[in-house]
């Protein structure tokens, strides 16, 4: 099976936050567990959206749903390691795009993981994919946006 390769442009990161690996995030191998990394990525995504005033579900029942997640691990992280999550956007289209993550150790800067989470806007009232709201698109004018 071919290995997944993630590569992100430096100018696509808009937000940084720090999360600390908890003892409950550790697996039998004594390092950060995959399921805990996914939870931390979700928390970083929520903080990113909040920072830019974007509700995960708006008053009109339109929100963001995750369509896929790809993660590549580069180095182990351990209990009490502070991790820096850089968060950005790529490949926006009329329905959504990709939220990207670069996770490094706060002490030393070692790369721990890269991740990409696909998302679409979704109308929870009609249970259908929705067009990206203009107020979202206008917040990130530098992101490549397709007309499809």
C-alpha positions in Angstrom: 0.0 0.0 0.0 1.3 3.5 -0.9 2.1 5.7 2.0 0.1 8.9 2.6 2.1 12.1 2.0 0.8 15.4 3.2 2.5 18.6 2.2 1.2 22.1 3.0 2.2 25.6 1.8 3.5 27.8 4.6 1.2 30.6 3.8 -2.0 28.6 4.4 -1.8 28.6 8.3 -3.9 31.2 10.0 -4.1 30.2 13.6 -2.0 28.6 16.4 -3.1 27.0 19.7 -1.4 24.9 22.3 -2.8 21.7 23.8 -1.1 19.5 26.4 -1.0 15.7 26.2 -2.9 14.3 29.2 -2.1 11.1 30.9 -5.4 9.8 29.7 -4.3 10.4 26.1 -1.6 7.7 26.4 -1.9 4.2 24.9 -0.3 0.9 25.8 2.8 1.9 23.8 3.2 4.8 26.3 2.8 7.5 23.7 -0.1 9.7 22.4 -2.9 7.4 21.1 -4.4 7.8 17.7 -7.9 8.4 19.0 -6.6 11.1 21.4 -4.7 12.8 18.5 -8.0 12.9 16.6 -9.7 14.5 19.6 -7.0 17.1 19.9 -7.3 17.9 16.2 -11.0 18.4 16.7 -10.4 20.7 19.6 -7.8 22.7 17.5 -10.4 23.0 14.7 -13.1 24.2 17.1 -10.7 26.9 18.5 -9.7 28.0 15.0 -13.4 28.4 14.0 -14.2 30.2 17.2 -11.3 32.6 16.8 -12.6 33.6 13.4 -16.2 33.9 14.6 -17.5 30.9 12.7 -20.2 28.8 14.4 -20.0 25.1 13.8 -23.8 25.2 13.5 -25.4 28.6 12.9 -28.9 29.8 13.9 -30.2 28.9 10.5 -29.1 25.2 11.0 -26.3 25.4 8.5 -23.0 24.1 9.8 -19.7 22.4 9.1 -19.4 18.6 8.9 -16.1 16.7 8.6 -16.0 14.5 5.5 -12.6 12.8 5.9 -9.5 12.9 7.9 -5.9 12.0 7.0 -3.1 12.0 9.5 0.6 11.2 9.2 2.7 10.6 12.3 6.3 11.8 12.4 7.3 11.5 16.1 5.9 10.3 19.3 4.4 12.6 21.9 4.2 11.7 25.6 2.2 12.7 28.7 2.5 16.3 29.6 4.1 17.3 26.3 2.8 20.7 25.2 1.9 20.5 21.5 1.5 23.4 19.1 -1.3 23.1 16.6 -1.0 25.3 13.5 -4.3 25.4 11.7 -5.1 26.6 8.2 -7.2 26.2 5.1 -6.6 24.8 1.6 -8.5 24.0 -1.6 -11.8 25.8 -0.8 -14.6 25.2 -3.3 -18.2 26.3 -3.3 -19.2 23.7 -0.7 -16.2 23.4 1.7 -12.5 22.5 1.5 -9.7 21.2 3.8 -8.7 22.3 7.2 -5.0 21.6 7.7 -2.9 21.0 10.8 0.8 20.9 11.6 1.5 19.6 15.1 4.9 20.2 16.7 6.3 19.9 20.2 6.4 23.3 21.9 9.8 22.3 23.4 12.2 21.8 20.6 9.8 22.2 17.7 9.9 18.6 16.5 7.2 17.7 14.0 4.8 15.2 15.6 2.1 15.0 12.9 0.4 16.5 9.9 -3.3 16.2 9.3 -5.9 17.3 6.8 -9.6 17.3 7.5 -12.1 17.7 4.6 -15.3 19.6 5.4 -18.5 20.8 3.8 -21.2 23.1 4.8 -24.4 21.2 5.6 -28.0 22.3 6.0 -29.3 20.2 8.9 -32.9 21.2 8.2 -32.8 19.7 4.7 -30.0 17.1 5.3 -28.1 18.3 2.2 -24.8 19.9 1.4 -25.0 23.7 1.3 -23.1 26.4 -0.4 -20.3 28.0 1.5 -21.6 31.2 3.2 -20.1 34.4 1.8 -19.0 35.5 5.2 -16.8 32.4 5.6 -15.3 32.8 2.1 -14.5 36.5 2.7 -12.6 35.8 6.0 -10.0 33.8 4.0 -9.4 35.7 0.7 -5.9 34.2 0.2 -7.1 30.6 0.1 -7.3 29.2 -3.5 -11.0 28.9 -4.3 -12.4 26.9 -7.1 -15.5 27.7 -9.1 -16.7 24.1 -8.9 
